Amino acid sequence: MLEQRRQDYLQAMGITHWVPRMALPNAPQPRWIAESSAHAPQPHQVSAGEGHIVHPMAAELLHDAAKPAVAKVPESRDEVLREEADGQQAADRGREPAPAVQPAPMPAAGTDLTPPRFELQFLRVSHYGVWVSDQPHEMERLQGFAWRVLQAMTDNTGFMQPPFNFRWPFIESAHEDQSHPVAVQALSAQWRFFADQGARYVVSFGDTSKEWLSNIGVTPLFAGPSLAEVMQSAAEKRRLWYALRELGDI
């Protein structure tokens, strides 16, 4: 241990590691070791600052613990009998069998820290609606499809925002927790961002999109297979149309 650190420890514990044998000329009055209990100084207490609990120095606690115990002289016969009864009860308790020690519970199985791998595209089609797809290569086609659907239903010809890519894990790192629970928390925060901006419903394409929306407690208004399958199926397009028609504001 470094000498300075050792001295800091001793000072913090209140242990005096050097005591002068005699007063030096022009030196402050030193603290002397008490020769007897009659000359012992009053207990010194230190505090970490105003408003903190005051604690005695460690050296004073050791000094008090080293003092010989003074036996108490009983004042009457009743007090003698009471002390004998207390001693007998303590002896009886000492003969009682020790309580059985319960075995410690086995630790739970380790959590799987393998990061899940998925990628979702969030397309804000209107103030209230968000379309989600798990196929990034079809985003341009999805934007065109969403624009045509909203134009047919609301005469909306406004500018559509570019899609937002949510990829997990964000970065490849062996030092960060990127397990399934952390991915759920990150995706929940992303959805809250859209919800705080007024998003009320979700249209999802693909099984991965539906699965991860379910993990964060979001039920899609319409959950279809891949975009290609929806666009090639009249039944799926009709189901999407009727689902959007039930909304007051799209």
C-alpha positions as CSV (number, residue, x, y, z in Angstrom):
1,M,0.0,0.0,0.0
2,L,1.3,3.5,-0.8
3,E,2.4,5.4,2.3
4,Q,0.2,8.4,1.5
5,R,-2.9,6.1,1.2
6,R,-2.0,4.4,4.5
7,Q,-1.8,7.7,6.3
8,D,-5.1,8.8,4.8
9,Y,-6.7,5.6,6.1
10,L,-5.3,6.1,9.5
11,Q,-6.4,9.7,9.6
12,A,-9.9,8.8,8.4
13,M,-10.1,6.2,11.2
14,G,-9.0,8.7,13.8
15,I,-5.8,6.7,14.7
16,T,-2.8,8.8,15.7
17,H,0.2,7.2,14.2
18,W,2.8,9.5,15.8
19,V,2.8,11.0,19.2
20,P,5.5,13.4,20.5
21,R,7.4,12.4,23.6
22,M,8.0,16.0,24.6
23,A,6.8,19.5,23.7
24,L,8.9,21.1,21.0
25,P,9.8,24.8,21.2
26,N,7.4,27.1,19.4
27,A,5.1,24.2,18.5
28,P,1.3,24.0,19.0
29,Q,0.1,22.1,22.0
30,P,0.2,18.4,21.1
31,R,-2.3,15.7,22.0
32,W,-0.8,13.4,24.6
33,I,-1.5,9.7,25.3
34,A,-3.5,9.5,28.6
35,E,-1.4,7.9,31.4
36,S,-4.6,6.8,33.3
37,S,-8.3,7.0,33.1
38,A,-8.3,10.1,35.3
39,H,-6.2,12.0,32.7
40,A,-8.1,10.6,29.7
41,P,-9.4,13.3,27.3
42,Q,-13.0,13.7,26.7
43,P,-14.3,11.6,23.7
44,H,-13.7,13.5,20.5
45,Q,-16.4,13.3,17.8
46,V,-16.1,14.1,14.1
47,S,-18.8,15.0,11.6
48,A,-18.8,14.8,7.8
49,G,-20.4,18.3,7.8
50,E,-23.3,20.3,9.1
51,G,-26.5,18.2,9.3
52,H,-24.8,14.8,9.2
53,I,-24.8,12.2,11.9
54,V,-21.8,12.6,14.3
55,H,-19.7,9.4,14.8
56,P,-16.9,8.8,17.3
57,M,-13.5,8.1,16.1
58,A,-12.5,4.5,15.6
59,A,-9.6,4.8,18.0
60,E,-12.0,6.0,20.8
61,L,-14.3,3.0,20.2
62,L,-11.3,0.7,20.5
63,H,-10.2,2.5,23.7
64,D,-13.7,2.2,25.3
65,A,-13.9,-1.5,24.3
66,A,-10.5,-2.2,26.1
67,K,-11.8,-0.8,29.4
68,P,-12.3,-3.5,32.1
69,A,-15.9,-4.1,32.9
70,V,-17.1,-3.0,36.3
71,A,-19.2,-5.6,38.1
72,K,-22.5,-4.4,39.4
73,V,-23.1,-4.9,43.0
74,P,-26.7,-6.1,43.8
75,E,-28.6,-3.8,46.1
76,S,-31.0,-6.3,47.6
77,R,-31.8,-10.0,47.9
78,D,-34.7,-9.7,45.3
79,E,-32.2,-8.4,42.8
80,V,-29.8,-11.3,43.4
81,L,-32.6,-13.8,42.9
82,R,-33.7,-12.0,39.7
83,E,-30.2,-12.1,38.3
84,E,-29.9,-15.9,39.1
85,A,-33.2,-16.5,37.3
86,D,-32.1,-14.6,34.3
87,G,-28.8,-16.6,34.2
88,Q,-30.7,-19.9,34.4
89,Q,-33.0,-18.9,31.5
90,A,-30.0,-18.0,29.4
91,A,-28.4,-21.3,30.2
92,D,-31.6,-23.1,29.2
93,R,-31.7,-21.3,25.9
94,G,-28.2,-22.3,25.3
95,R,-29.2,-26.0,25.6
96,E,-32.0,-25.7,23.0
97,P,-31.3,-27.3,19.6
98,A,-30.2,-25.0,16.9
99,P,-32.8,-24.2,14.3
100,A,-32.6,-26.1,11.1
101,V,-30.8,-24.2,8.3
102,Q,-32.9,-24.1,5.2
103,P,-30.9,-24.8,2.0
104,A,-30.3,-21.8,-0.2
105,P,-32.5,-21.8,-3.3
106,M,-30.9,-22.8,-6.5
107,P,-30.1,-19.9,-8.8
108,A,-32.5,-19.4,-11.7
109,A,-31.4,-20.5,-15.1
110,G,-29.3,-17.9,-17.0
111,T,-31.0,-15.5,-19.3
112,D,-30.3,-15.9,-22.9
113,L,-28.3,-12.9,-23.9
114,T,-28.2,-13.8,-27.6
115,P,-29.4,-10.6,-29.4
116,P,-32.4,-11.1,-31.7
117,R,-31.9,-9.9,-35.3
118,F,-34.7,-8.1,-37.1
119,E,-35.3,-4.9,-39.1
120,L,-38.5,-3.0,-39.3
121,Q,-39.5,0.0,-41.5
122,F,-41.9,2.6,-40.1
123,L,-43.7,4.6,-42.7
124,R,-45.7,7.5,-41.4
125,V,-48.6,7.7,-44.0
126,S,-50.6,10.4,-42.2
127,H,-51.0,12.1,-38.9
128,Y,-52.8,9.1,-37.4
129,G,-51.4,6.1,-39.3
130,V,-48.1,4.2,-39.4
131,W,-47.4,1.3,-41.7
132,V,-44.8,-1.2,-40.7
133,S,-43.0,-3.6,-42.9
134,D,-40.2,-6.2,-42.3
135,Q,-39.0,-6.1,-45.9
136,P,-36.7,-3.1,-46.4
137,H,-36.2,-3.8,-50.1
138,E,-39.9,-3.2,-50.8
139,M,-40.2,0.3,-49.1
140,E,-40.4,2.2,-52.3
141,R,-43.3,0.0,-53.5
142,L,-45.0,0.3,-50.1
143,Q,-44.8,4.1,-50.2
144,G,-46.5,4.1,-53.6
145,F,-49.2,1.7,-52.5
146,A,-49.9,3.7,-49.3
147,W,-50.1,6.9,-51.2
148,R,-52.6,5.5,-53.7
149,V,-54.8,4.0,-50.9
150,L,-54.9,7.3,-48.9
151,Q,-55.6,9.3,-52.1
152,A,-58.5,7.1,-52.9
153,M,-60.0,7.3,-49.4
154,T,-59.2,10.9,-48.4
155,D,-58.1,12.8,-51.5
156,N,-54.8,13.2,-49.8
157,T,-52.1,14.5,-52.1
158,G,-49.7,15.8,-49.5
159,F,-46.0,14.9,-49.1
160,M,-45.4,11.6,-47.4
161,Q,-42.5,11.3,-44.9
162,P,-39.5,9.1,-45.7
163,P,-39.5,5.7,-43.8
164,F,-37.7,5.2,-40.5
165,N,-35.5,2.2,-40.2
166,F,-35.4,0.3,-36.9
167,R,-32.7,-2.3,-36.9
168,W,-31.7,-4.6,-34.0
169,P,-29.1,-4.7,-32.8
170,F,-28.2,-1.1,-33.6
171,I,-24.4,-1.9,-33.5
172,E,-22.5,-5.1,-33.2
173,S,-21.0,-5.0,-29.7
174,A,-20.0,-7.8,-27.4
175,H,-19.9,-5.4,-24.4
176,E,-23.5,-4.2,-24.5
177,D,-26.7,-6.0,-23.4
178,Q,-28.7,-6.5,-26.6
179,S,-30.9,-9.4,-25.5
180,H,-34.6,-9.8,-26.2
181,P,-35.8,-7.7,-23.2
182,V,-33.6,-4.8,-24.2
183,A,-34.8,-5.0,-27.7
184,V,-38.4,-4.8,-26.5
185,Q,-37.6,-1.7,-24.4
186,A,-36.0,0.0,-27.4
187,L,-38.8,-0.8,-29.8
188,S,-41.4,0.3,-27.1
189,A,-39.6,3.7,-26.9
190,Q,-39.7,4.0,-30.7
191,W,-43.4,3.4,-30.8
192,R,-44.0,5.9,-28.0
193,F,-42.3,8.5,-30.1
194,F,-44.9,8.0,-32.8
195,A,-47.7,7.8,-30.3
196,D,-46.7,11.1,-28.7
197,Q,-46.9,12.7,-32.2
198,G,-50.5,11.5,-32.6
199,A,-50.2,8.0,-34.2
200,R,-53.4,5.9,-33.4
201,Y,-53.2,2.8,-35.6
202,V,-50.7,0.5,-37.3
203,V,-50.9,-1.4,-40.5
204,S,-48.3,-4.2,-40.6
205,F,-46.9,-6.4,-43.4
206,G,-45.0,-9.6,-42.7
207,D,-44.9,-12.0,-39.8
208,T,-41.9,-10.4,-38.1
209,S,-43.6,-7.0,-38.0
210,K,-46.7,-8.6,-36.4
211,E,-44.6,-10.5,-33.9
212,W,-42.6,-7.6,-32.6
213,L,-45.6,-5.3,-32.5
214,S,-47.2,-7.9,-30.3
215,N,-44.1,-8.0,-28.1
216,I,-44.6,-4.3,-27.2
217,G,-48.4,-4.6,-26.8
218,V,-49.5,-3.0,-30.1
219,T,-52.3,-4.7,-32.0
220,P,-52.3,-3.8,-35.7
221,L,-55.5,-2.5,-37.3
222,F,-54.5,-4.7,-40.3
223,A,-51.9,-7.5,-40.2
224,G,-51.2,-9.0,-43.6
225,P,-48.5,-11.2,-45.1
226,S,-45.8,-9.7,-47.3
227,L,-46.6,-6.6,-49.3
228,A,-46.4,-8.6,-52.6
229,E,-49.0,-11.1,-51.3
230,V,-51.4,-8.3,-50.2
231,M,-51.1,-6.5,-53.6
232,Q,-51.7,-9.8,-55.5
233,S,-54.7,-10.8,-53.4
234,A,-58.1,-9.1,-53.9
235,A,-59.3,-10.5,-50.6
236,E,-56.4,-9.0,-48.7
237,K,-56.8,-5.6,-50.3
238,R,-60.5,-5.7,-49.6
239,R,-59.8,-6.5,-45.9
240,L,-57.4,-3.6,-45.7
241,W,-59.9,-1.3,-47.3
242,Y,-62.7,-2.2,-44.9
243,A,-60.4,-1.9,-41.9
244,L,-59.4,1.6,-42.9
245,R,-63.0,2.5,-43.6
246,E,-63.9,1.8,-39.9
247,L,-61.6,4.6,-38.8
248,G,-63.1,8.1,-38.4
249,D,-59.8,9.8,-39.3
250,I,-57.2,8.1,-41.5
